[in-house]
Amino acid sequence: GGGRGNGKDFNMDDFDMDQVPTGGGFEMPQGGGFNFGGGGFGGKGDDVKLKYIDDDPDSYSNIFNSAKTDVSKADQNRLISALKKLSEYSDLENTLDTEEVLRYFVVHNFVVNGDSYTGSMIHNYYLHEKDGLLSMIPWDYNLAFGTFQGGNASSSVNSSIDSPVSGGNMDDRPMVGWIFSDEKYTDEYHRLFSEFIDEWFSDGKLVSMIEETAEMIRPYVEKDPTKFCTEDEFEAGVDVLSQFVTLRSKAVSRQLSGDDTYVETGDINLSDMGFMGGGMGGGRRK
């Protein structure tokens, strides 16, 4: 959970459940210490980090009190067992939907979303559990592309794909730390990252999508009497977004090849894409 209202209006009945994996599991939005309908910023407790604490369900109140479906004792026991194995980096094939989680973090780490599970506030993600297997569902990416907390263009573009956790302690966030606990998982993560870069940047596919999307919505931006940015700011945001993803793809490619030299970012200003400000609803949004 996160964002305006902290998910207090979330209703499972609003979703097409044919499109959501269900059965023998439950979905749990994590707000890094948020309680739906109120609460403050900041991750509180190891449960929001998805770390094993002990076998007492009361030790995971941030999880079970925020669950978006009914939670049985069996659900609690199954999840705690999964978190224990995750924290120990053991039996991971029977603990995680490994490919789904790897693909999640390829995209997540490419777009440099510090306002998230890997960031300092440890929030804005959904944990999904089904039959004992854990996976992640994206939530609240408006401050991605390095814009969280006024990110620096150079550090964001060149952000390490192998050390994406704020503070650098990968074991502090086992849902991503496991990727680097075994060479076979790290190699697969790198393979999927390389596949992602080849698919979206070898022929400019992602930049073209950005341009096509901007062209589609531009008439509505021009007509909107309540827009939160000027038309010039909109165009600047589109331009910087295209520049950012292009530079980021080059930086990631260098990292994958073992080259630790930084990609130069020139004078691009990430705040042109959006920024934080003024509380929950403040700041321009991408």
C-alpha positions in Angstrom: 0.0 0.0 0.0 0.9 3.6 -0.2 0.1 6.8 -2.0 -3.0 8.9 -1.3 -5.2 7.3 1.4 -2.7 4.6 2.0 -4.9 2.2 0.1 -7.8 2.6 2.4 -10.3 2.4 -0.5 -8.8 -0.8 -1.9 -11.5 -3.4 -2.5 -10.8 -6.8 -3.9 -14.3 -6.9 -5.5 -13.1 -4.2 -7.9 -10.6 -6.5 -9.5 -11.1 -9.1 -12.3 -10.0 -12.1 -10.4 -9.5 -14.1 -13.6 -6.4 -11.9 -14.1 -5.1 -12.4 -10.5 -3.6 -15.7 -9.2 -5.7 -16.9 -6.4 -6.3 -20.1 -4.4 -4.5 -21.3 -1.3 -3.0 -17.9 -0.8 -3.6 -14.3 0.0 -2.4 -10.9 -1.2 -0.8 -8.5 1.3 -0.1 -4.9 0.5 2.9 -3.6 2.4 3.2 0.1 3.3 6.4 0.0 5.2 4.7 0.8 8.4 1.5 2.2 6.9 -1.8 1.2 8.3 -4.6 1.6 5.7 -6.6 4.7 6.4 -3.8 6.4 8.4 -0.3 6.0 9.6 3.1 7.5 8.9 6.1 7.1 6.6 8.9 4.7 7.2 9.4 1.0 7.5 8.9 -0.3 11.0 10.0 -3.7 11.9 11.6 -6.7 10.1 8.3 -7.9 8.8 8.1 -5.1 6.3 11.5 -6.1 5.1 10.1 -9.6 4.7 12.5 -11.1 7.2 11.8 -14.0 9.4 11.5 -13.0 13.1 10.0 -16.0 14.9 7.0 -18.4 14.6 4.5 -16.1 16.3 2.0 -14.4 13.9 1.9 -11.4 16.2 5.4 -10.6 15.2 4.2 -9.9 11.7 1.4 -7.5 12.5 2.3 -5.1 9.6 1.7 -8.0 7.2 -1.4 -9.8 8.7 -3.1 -6.6 9.8 -2.8 -5.3 6.2 -3.9 -8.4 4.4 -6.4 -7.7 1.6 -8.1 -11.1 1.9 -9.2 -13.1 4.9 -6.2 -14.8 6.6 -6.5 -18.1 8.3 -4.1 -19.7 10.8 -2.9 -22.0 8.0 -2.2 -18.9 5.9 -0.2 -17.4 8.7 1.8 -20.6 9.3 2.5 -21.0 5.5 3.7 -17.5 5.1 5.9 -17.5 8.2 7.5 -20.8 7.0 8.1 -19.2 3.6 9.7 -16.1 5.2 12.0 -18.3 7.3 13.3 -20.1 4.2 13.6 -16.8 2.3 15.7 -15.3 5.1 17.9 -18.4 5.2 18.1 -18.5 1.4 17.1 -22.1 1.5 14.7 -24.2 -0.6 14.1 -21.1 -2.7 12.5 -23.0 -5.6 9.7 -24.0 -3.2 9.6 -20.6 -1.5 9.5 -18.1 -4.4 8.1 -17.9 -7.9 11.8 -17.3 -8.8 11.3 -16.3 -12.4 8.5 -13.8 -11.6 10.6 -12.2 -8.8 13.7 -12.0 -11.0 11.8 -10.3 -13.7 10.2 -8.0 -11.2 13.5 -6.8 -9.9 15.0 -6.5 -13.4 12.5 -3.8 -14.3 12.3 -2.4 -10.7 16.1 -1.9 -10.6 16.2 -0.6 -14.2 13.8 2.3 -13.4 15.6 3.1 -10.1 12.6 3.3 -7.8 13.9 4.4 -4.4 10.3 4.9 -3.1 9.9 1.2 -2.6 10.9 -2.0 -0.9 14.6 -1.5 -1.8 14.6 2.1 -0.6 15.1 3.7 2.7 11.4 3.9 3.6 10.7 0.2 2.8 7.2 0.5 1.5 5.1 0.7 -1.7 4.8 -2.9 -2.7 2.4 -5.8 -2.6 3.5 -9.2 -1.5 1.6 -12.1 -3.1 1.6 -15.6 -1.6 0.0 -18.6 -3.3 0.5 -22.2 -2.1 3.6 -21.2 -0.2 5.2 -19.4 -3.1 6.0 -15.7 -2.8 6.1 -13.0 -5.5 5.9 -9.2 -5.7 3.3 -7.0 -7.3 4.3 -3.4 -8.4 2.8 -0.4 -6.6 3.3 3.4 -6.8 6.0 4.1 -9.4 5.4 7.8 -9.9 8.7 8.6 -8.3 10.8 6.1 -10.3 13.5 7.0 -12.8 15.6 8.4 -9.9 13.2 11.2 -9.0 12.6 10.0 -5.4 14.0 12.5 -2.9 15.4 14.7 -5.7 17.8 12.1 -7.1 21.0 13.0 -8.8 21.0 12.2 -12.5 24.5 10.7 -12.6 24.1 8.5 -9.5 20.6 7.4 -10.7 21.6 6.6 -14.2 24.6 4.6 -13.0 22.9 3.0 -10.0 24.2 -0.5 -9.4 22.0 -3.3 -10.5 23.8 -5.7 -8.1 23.4 -3.5 -5.1 20.0 -1.8 -5.3 19.2 -1.7 -1.6 19.5 1.6 0.2 22.4 1.3 2.6 23.9 -1.5 0.6 23.0 -4.4 3.0 21.4 -6.9 0.7 20.7 -9.4 3.5 18.5 -6.7 5.1 16.0 -7.2 2.2 15.9 -10.9 1.6 13.3 -10.6 -1.2 16.0 -9.2 -3.4 19.1 -10.4 -1.4 18.5 -14.0 -2.5 19.3 -13.1 -6.1 22.9 -12.6 -5.0 23.1 -15.5 -2.6 23.9 -18.1 -5.3 25.8 -17.6 -8.5 23.1 -19.5 -10.5 20.4 -16.9 -9.5 22.7 -14.0 -10.1 23.6 -15.3 -13.6 19.9 -15.7 -14.4 19.2 -12.2 -13.2 22.0 -10.9 -15.4 20.7 -13.0 -18.4 17.2 -11.6 -18.0 18.6 -8.0 -17.6 20.5 -8.5 -20.8 17.4 -9.8 -22.5 15.4 -6.8 -21.3 18.0 -4.3 -22.6 18.2 -6.1 -26.0 14.4 -6.2 -26.4 13.7 -2.6 -25.5 16.8 -0.7 -26.7 18.4 -2.5 -29.6 16.0 -0.8 -32.0 14.8 2.1 -29.8 11.5 0.3 -28.9 11.1 1.9 -25.5 11.9 5.4 -26.6 9.5 5.0 -29.5 6.8 3.9 -27.0 7.4 7.0 -24.9 7.1 9.2 -28.0 3.9 7.4 -29.2 2.3 7.6 -25.8 3.2 11.3 -25.5 1.6 11.9 -28.9 -1.5 10.1 -27.9 -2.1 12.1 -24.7 -0.7 15.5 -25.9 -4.1 16.8 -27.1 -5.6 16.0 -23.7 -2.8 17.7 -21.9 -3.4 20.8 -23.9 -7.1 20.8 -23.2 -7.0 19.9 -19.5 -8.0 23.0 -17.5 -6.8 21.3 -14.2 -3.4 20.0 -15.3 -0.6 20.2 -12.8 2.1 21.2 -15.2 2.4 23.5 -18.2 2.6 22.2 -21.7 6.3 23.1 -21.8 6.9 21.2 -18.6 5.1 18.2 -20.1 7.3 18.3 -23.2 10.4 18.7 -21.0 9.4 15.6 -18.9 8.9 13.5 -22.0 12.3 14.5 -23.3 14.1 13.8 -20.0 12.3 10.5 -19.6 13.6 9.4 -23.1 17.1 10.6 -22.2 17.1 8.8 -18.9 16.1 5.4 -20.1 18.6 5.6 -23.0 21.4 6.5 -20.7 20.3 4.0 -18.1 20.4 1.2 -20.8 24.0 2.2 -21.6 25.0 2.2 -17.9 23.3 -1.2 -17.3 25.0 -2.7 -20.4 28.4 -1.5 -19.1 27.7 -3.1 -15.7 26.7 -6.4 -17.4 30.0 -6.4 -19.3 32.0 -5.8 -16.2 32.8 -2.1 -17.1 32.6 0.1 -14.0 33.0 3.4 -15.7 30.1 5.8 -15.4 27.9 7.0 -18.2 28.0 10.8 -18.5 24.6 12.3 -18.0 25.3 15.9 -19.1 22.9 18.5 -17.8 19.7 16.6 -17.6 17.5 17.5 -14.7 15.5 14.6 -13.2 13.0 16.9 -11.6 11.6 17.7 -15.1 10.0 14.3 -14.8 8.4 14.9 -11.5 9.4 15.4 -7.9 8.3 15.0 -4.3 6.8 17.8 -2.3 4.2 19.0 0.1 3.1 15.7 1.7 1.1 12.8 0.4 -0.4 14.5 -2.6 2.3 17.1 -3.3 4.7 17.4 -6.2 4.2 17.0 -9.8 3.6 13.5 -11.0 4.9 11.6 -14.1 
